[in-house]
Amino acid sequence: MSREVYFGKAIQAIFKNWSGLQLAIQQGAGGHQNLEKEIWLMASSENWFRENPGLLGCEVADFLDEILQREFDLILEDGSLEEVGELLVQYHALCASSSEAEIIEKLQKLPRCDLSLCKCEDEEDEKLHRSLNSMQANMESMEVSEEQPREPEVDEDGFQMVASRRKKR
């Protein structure tokens, strides 16, 4: 396998073990296409490293933050963006300069994400999140039709009639 393939696997492993991202995806952040967006995020990140040599962890964190806000409507304030940015920079350097055996060994040592340990601290927050998710799902399935403007009524003298704004009782 080429080193680029290993970096793709590293991105995949880091993102799949990123608790904040995985919890958001599990909760429906990003809408009904969130899994496709996650795959796109991985591919975009790999491509960004390919197009921009010498990236810093803070630059990667800013890049990820912008995408998460725009595509997943997600703001992470737990420090994980910076951590993931640094990890991606480290693994990019590792994949560029190390042997395949060393890369595989480091990939296997990545921490695993356990979403069962994640929970809302407040029961009210949990209820709010559930209701917001169900409202968002309902809104996505709704069809919106625009009311067609009516032609103005003109009386026999050629004057335009003005319709009352109040409903008749």
C-alpha positions in Angstrom: 0.0 0.0 0.0 1.2 3.5 -0.7 1.8 6.0 2.1 -1.1 8.2 0.7 -3.5 5.3 1.3 -2.3 5.0 4.9 -2.9 8.7 5.4 -6.4 8.2 4.1 -6.9 5.4 6.6 -5.4 7.6 9.4 -8.0 10.3 8.6 -10.8 7.8 8.6 -9.6 6.3 11.9 -9.2 9.7 13.5 -12.6 10.9 12.4 -14.4 7.7 13.3 -12.9 8.0 16.8 -13.7 11.7 17.2 -16.4 11.6 19.9 -17.8 15.1 19.1 -18.2 14.4 15.4 -19.6 10.9 15.9 -22.1 12.0 18.5 -23.3 14.8 16.3 -23.7 12.5 13.4 -25.5 9.9 15.5 -27.9 12.7 16.7 -28.6 13.8 13.1 -26.4 16.9 12.8 -26.1 17.8 9.1 -29.5 16.5 8.2 -30.5 13.3 6.4 -27.3 13.3 4.4 -24.9 13.4 7.4 -23.2 10.1 6.6 -22.4 11.3 3.0 -21.2 14.6 4.5 -18.9 12.7 6.8 -17.4 10.7 3.9 -17.0 14.0 2.0 -15.3 15.6 5.0 -12.7 12.8 5.1 -12.0 13.1 1.4 -11.8 16.9 1.5 -9.4 16.8 4.4 -7.1 14.4 2.6 -7.3 16.5 -0.5 -6.6 19.7 1.5 -3.4 18.2 2.9 -2.3 17.1 -0.6 -2.9 20.7 -2.0 -1.4 22.5 1.0 2.0 21.2 2.2 3.3 22.2 5.6 0.0 22.7 7.3 -0.1 23.6 11.0 -2.5 22.0 13.5 -4.3 25.3 14.1 -4.9 25.7 10.4 -6.4 22.3 10.1 -8.6 23.0 13.2 -9.9 26.2 11.6 -10.5 24.3 8.3 -12.5 21.6 10.1 -14.3 24.1 12.3 -15.6 26.0 9.2 -16.8 22.9 7.6 -18.5 21.6 10.7 -20.3 24.8 11.2 -21.4 25.1 7.6 -22.3 21.5 6.8 -23.3 20.0 10.1 -24.4 23.2 11.9 -22.1 22.1 14.7 -19.9 24.2 17.0 -17.4 22.2 19.1 -16.0 24.0 22.1 -14.4 21.0 23.8 -10.9 21.4 22.5 -11.2 18.4 20.2 -10.8 20.5 17.0 -7.3 21.5 18.0 -6.5 17.9 19.1 -7.8 16.4 15.8 -5.9 19.1 13.8 -2.7 18.2 15.6 -3.3 14.5 15.2 -3.9 14.9 11.4 -0.7 16.9 11.0 1.3 14.3 13.0 -0.1 11.4 10.9 0.5 13.2 7.7 4.2 13.6 8.7 4.3 10.0 9.9 2.9 8.7 6.6 5.3 10.8 4.6 8.5 9.6 6.4 7.9 6.3 8.2 7.8 2.7 7.3 4.6 0.9 6.7 5.0 -1.2 9.8 5.5 1.9 12.0 2.4 3.6 10.4 0.2 0.5 11.0 1.4 0.2 14.6 0.6 3.9 15.3 -2.8 3.6 13.7 -3.7 0.6 15.9 -2.8 2.7 19.0 -5.3 5.4 18.2 -7.9 5.8 21.0 -11.3 4.3 20.3 -14.6 6.3 20.5 -17.3 4.9 22.8 -20.5 6.9 22.3 -22.2 4.9 25.1 -20.1 7.0 27.6 -21.5 10.3 26.1 -24.7 11.7 27.6 -26.5 14.9 28.2 -25.8 16.3 31.6 -29.4 17.6 32.0 -32.6 15.8 31.3 -34.2 19.0 30.0 -31.4 19.5 27.5 -31.9 15.9 26.3 -35.6 16.5 25.8 -34.9 19.8 24.0 -32.4 18.1 21.6 -34.8 15.3 20.9 -37.7 17.7 20.1 -35.4 19.9 18.0 -34.2 16.9 16.0 -37.8 15.7 15.4 -38.9 19.2 14.4 -36.0 19.4 12.0 -36.9 16.1 10.5 -40.5 17.2 10.1 -39.5 20.5 8.5 -37.3 18.7 6.0 -40.2 16.5 4.9 -42.6 19.4 4.5 -43.5 20.8 1.1 -43.9 24.6 0.8 -46.1 26.1 -1.8 -46.2 29.8 -2.5 -49.6 31.6 -2.5 -50.2 32.9 -6.0 -51.0 36.6 -6.1 -54.5 37.4 -7.2 -55.3 39.7 -10.0 -56.6 43.0 -8.7 -60.3 43.5 -9.1 -61.4 46.4 -11.2 -64.9 47.8 -11.0 -67.0 49.1 -13.9 -65.6 52.6 -13.5 -62.0 51.3 -13.9 -61.0 51.7 -10.3 -58.9 49.0 -8.6 -60.7 47.5 -5.6 -58.7 47.2 -2.4 -59.3 44.0 -0.4 -59.8 44.2 3.3 -57.0 42.7 5.4 -59.3 41.5 8.1 -61.1 38.2 7.8 -64.9 38.4 7.8 -66.7 36.9 10.7 
